């Protein structure tokens, strides 16, 4: 199978998991290469995500690494399968790879938890709200890229409305609800859209009011995407240079604790909807 010049985040994640499994078992790259019948350099490429690995070879490697977690191995095998072409690949070469990686992460997640302090979650934004945000990027985006980003954002939102109905918990701070991106009319429509989406059976929307006080990670935008097993969970963090993906055990534990804390101080779903309605009435 041919090497990949630019692996996706999911492909790189598979490679890092295989390396972690091999190193934990104290299995050398040379032994792994002999076991799989490939040269030493291909093991490095597999672990970098630039070369695929078959399901048979993956299971063989897992067996010789003493990995007995059948669900974890099955999750790795699923990641190693040649994926059907995702809708996001239509944007390859026209939008940053990080945006495509976010879409793939959302599509493959078994459940999502997201926390936003100053913004509305991307999966819950109206087109007008998203457009207002894309127009204030520095440096300014050309109109064609703005249109592509908007189309990509709208297609991403299909993950909450498709047949799979992925469970989604969105935690939004009062500050984000009061930001008038695009003006009062756009902001009011955005709040009504949140109320509409919060009625979906797979969407739980929680509001943290100003009165709740401090909480960990207050300045971050966090998406916690759950995999088939906790070891394959991923955290995606927004920053000005593009999305950051983390998945070490320590980071996953940290962000689970952050989100648990935030859910603990947020208003319950019914009171959160009432809170949003009150803000919308005053706009």
DOFI-547454 format. One line per field, with one value per residue (C-alpha): x, y, z; residue in one letter; chain; residue number from 1. Coordinates in steps of 0.05 Angstrom, whole numbers. Layout:
// DOFI-547454
X <- c(X,...)
Y <- c(Y,...)
Z <- c(Z,...)
code <- c(a,...)
unit <- c(A,...)
pos <- c(NUM,...)
***
This chain:
// DOFI-547454
X <- c(0,26,51,10,45,-3,-37,-101,-105,-143,-88,-34,-74,-75,0,12,-32,7,73,46,23,91,132,89,103,178,174,229,215,262,221,156,185,205,137,99,147,166,230,246,231,159,146,166,120,62,72,75,9,41,33,-29,-31,-79,-127,-91,-23,-52,-84,-19,20,-30,-26,50,47,3,-57,-118,-169,-213,-254,-192,-161,-226,-227,-157,-177,-236,-189,-143,-197,-196,-250,-306,-293,-321,-358,-303,-253,-286,-253,-183,-135,-184,-191,-139,-130,-147,-218,-226,-197,-249,-305,-276,-269,-341,-366,-329,-346,-394,-411,-389,-382,-365,-352,-352,-341,-343,-373,-433,-412,-399,-449,-503,-488,-534,-505,-510,-474,-419,-412,-403,-346,-311,-312,-270,-212,-142,-114,-180,-204,-219,-293,-284,-254,-309,-361,-324,-318,-391,-410,-364,-394,-464,-445,-411,-477,-507,-474,-529,-586,-569,-592,-540,-562,-496,-507,-481,-473,-460,-439,-445,-426,-473,-418,-426,-501,-495,-444,-479,-439,-472,-517,-580,-622,-570,-558,-632,-641,-581,-611,-677,-638,-604,-672,-696,-634,-638,-705,-672,-669,-594,-575,-566,-553,-528,-515,-464,-489,-441,-464,-433,-365,-298,-285,-225,-207,-252,-216,-213,-259,-260,-290,-285,-300,-310,-285,-308,-266,-240,-168,-189,-222,-195,-196,-196,-178,-186,-130,-111,-64,-115,-142,-99,-114,-91,-103,-52,-82,-63,-96,-159,-166,-155,-208,-258,-251,-258,-323,-350,-338,-371,-432,-436,-443,-486,-561,-601,-631,-699,-671,-618,-673,-710,-645,-634,-706,-699,-636,-670,-731,-686,-650)
Y <- c(0,69,119,180,247,284,239,263,273,207,170,202,183,110,111,142,89,33,63,71,-2,-26,16,-5,-77,-63,-90,-62,-33,-86,-142,-111,-105,-178,-199,-160,-177,-106,-65,-23,42,22,13,85,106,66,99,167,154,161,87,44,-22,-80,-106,-174,-142,-96,-155,-194,-137,-127,-200,-200,-135,-172,-125,-164,-107,-132,-69,-25,-69,-69,7,10,-38,7,67,28,10,48,98,115,184,233,295,338,312,355,414,384,434,492,496,484,410,424,442,376,339,370,346,276,275,296,245,188,207,163,223,295,345,417,478,550,615,670,635,593,521,513,456,502,566,598,615,690,682,641,690,747,709,691,765,786,737,768,771,781,720,727,722,654,623,654,621,554,559,574,515,470,495,479,409,396,409,349,305,326,317,253,182,168,226,231,251,321,362,436,479,553,611,671,715,678,686,762,773,808,781,807,855,849,815,761,751,744,693,655,649,624,574,549,539,500,455,443,408,353,288,280,352,375,449,476,549,574,642,697,683,614,646,615,547,512,526,587,617,555,527,452,394,326,271,202,141,69,62,117,105,130,195,260,332,387,458,521,572,628,584,529,469,429,356,322,251,232,198,257,308,266,260,335,355,305,337,407,387,351,414,458,412,413,489,498,507,443,439,468,527,537,545,595,634,638,660,716,742,737,777,835,841)
Z <- c(0,-19,32,48,39,87,138,171,246,252,214,257,319,298,288,356,389,355,378,449,449,422,471,531,514,505,434,389,321,292,323,298,228,227,255,202,145,129,134,196,161,147,222,232,175,203,271,238,202,133,116,127,163,148,200,200,214,267,304,299,328,384,402,406,448,498,486,510,507,450,445,441,387,349,354,325,269,252,249,202,153,87,102,55,25,76,52,82,31,-22,14,12,-18,-10,66,121,138,210,192,155,214,260,214,212,288,298,247,281,354,393,437,442,498,482,525,500,539,486,426,406,390,316,309,337,299,248,180,194,261,229,172,221,254,188,168,228,218,218,165,129,89,15,-2,-35,28,71,26,31,106,113,68,108,174,150,128,195,229,195,247,296,247,210,221,274,319,356,429,441,505,494,553,537,582,591,559,493,495,503,448,390,332,268,307,349,297,282,356,371,315,341,410,381,340,404,435,375,373,449,438,397,435,422,442,514,522,589,607,658,684,706,778,776,785,766,734,704,632,629,570,526,473,482,443,477,427,456,418,422,485,531,508,439,463,433,457,405,428,386,381,335,294,282,320,369,381,446,470,524,584,628,582,573,649,657,606,631,700,669,634,695,737,685,679,755,759,697,699,682,611,628,666,613,560,605,614,539,527,577,542,474,498,518,452)
code <- c(x,x,x,x,x,x,x,x,x,x,x,x,x,x,x,x,x,x,x,x,x,x,x,x,x,x,x,x,x,x,x,x,x,x,x,x,x,x,x,x,x,x,x,x,x,x,x,x,x,x,x,x,x,x,x,x,x,x,x,x,x,x,x,x,x,x,x,x,x,x,x,x,x,x,x,x,x,x,x,x,x,x,x,x,x,x,x,x,x,x,x,x,x,x,x,x,x,x,x,x,x,x,x,x,x,x,x,x,x,x,x,x,x,x,x,x,x,x,x,x,x,x,x,x,x,x,x,x,x,x,x,x,x,x,x,x,x,x,x,x,x,x,x,x,x,x,x,x,x,x,x,x,x,x,x,x,x,x,x,x,x,x,x,x,x,x,x,x,x,x,x,x,x,x,x,x,x,x,x,x,x,x,x,x,x,x,x,x,x,x,x,x,x,x,x,x,x,x,x,x,x,x,x,x,x,x,x,x,x,x,x,x,x,x,x,x,x,x,x,x,x,x,x,x,x,x,x,x,x,x,x,x,x,x,x,x,x,x,x,x,x,x,x,x,x,x,x,x,x,x,x,x,x,x,x,x,x,x,x,x,x,x,x,x,x,x,x,x,x,x,x,x,x,x,x,x,x,x,x,x,x,x,x)
unit <- c(A,A,A,A,A,A,A,A,A,A,A,A,A,A,A,A,A,A,A,A,A,A,A,A,A,A,A,A,A,A,A,A,A,A,A,A,A,A,A,A,A,A,A,A,A,A,A,A,A,A,A,A,A,A,A,A,A,A,A,A,A,A,A,A,A,A,A,A,A,A,A,A,A,A,A,A,A,A,A,A,A,A,A,A,A,A,A,A,A,A,A,A,A,A,A,A,A,A,A,A,A,A,A,A,A,A,A,A,A,A,A,A,A,A,A,A,A,A,A,A,A,A,A,A,A,A,A,A,A,A,A,A,A,A,A,A,A,A,A,A,A,A,A,A,A,A,A,A,A,A,A,A,A,A,A,A,A,A,A,A,A,A,A,A,A,A,A,A,A,A,A,A,A,A,A,A,A,A,A,A,A,A,A,A,A,A,A,A,A,A,A,A,A,A,A,A,A,A,A,A,A,A,A,A,A,A,A,A,A,A,A,A,A,A,A,A,A,A,A,A,A,A,A,A,A,A,A,A,A,A,A,A,A,A,A,A,A,A,A,A,A,A,A,A,A,A,A,A,A,A,A,A,A,A,A,A,A,A,A,A,A,A,A,A,A,A,A,A,A,A,A,A,A,A,A,A,A,A,A,A,A,A,A)
pos <- c(1,2,3,4,5,6,7,8,9,10,11,12,13,14,15,16,17,18,19,20,21,22,23,24,25,26,27,28,29,30,31,32,33,34,35,36,37,38,39,40,41,42,43,44,45,46,47,48,49,50,51,52,53,54,55,56,57,58,59,60,61,62,63,64,65,66,67,68,69,70,71,72,73,74,75,76,77,78,79,80,81,82,83,84,85,86,87,88,89,90,91,92,93,94,95,96,97,98,99,100,101,102,103,104,105,106,107,108,109,110,111,112,113,114,115,116,117,118,119,120,121,122,123,124,125,126,127,128,129,130,131,132,133,134,135,136,137,138,139,140,141,142,143,144,145,146,147,148,149,150,151,152,153,154,155,156,157,158,159,160,161,162,163,164,165,166,167,168,169,170,171,172,173,174,175,176,177,178,179,180,181,182,183,184,185,186,187,188,189,190,191,192,193,194,195,196,197,198,199,200,201,202,203,204,205,206,207,208,209,210,211,212,213,214,215,216,217,218,219,220,221,222,223,224,225,226,227,228,229,230,231,232,233,234,235,236,237,238,239,240,241,242,243,244,245,246,247,248,249,250,251,252,253,254,255,256,257,258,259,260,261,262,263,264,265,266,267,268,269,270,271,272,273,274,275,276,277,278,279,280,281,282,283)
***
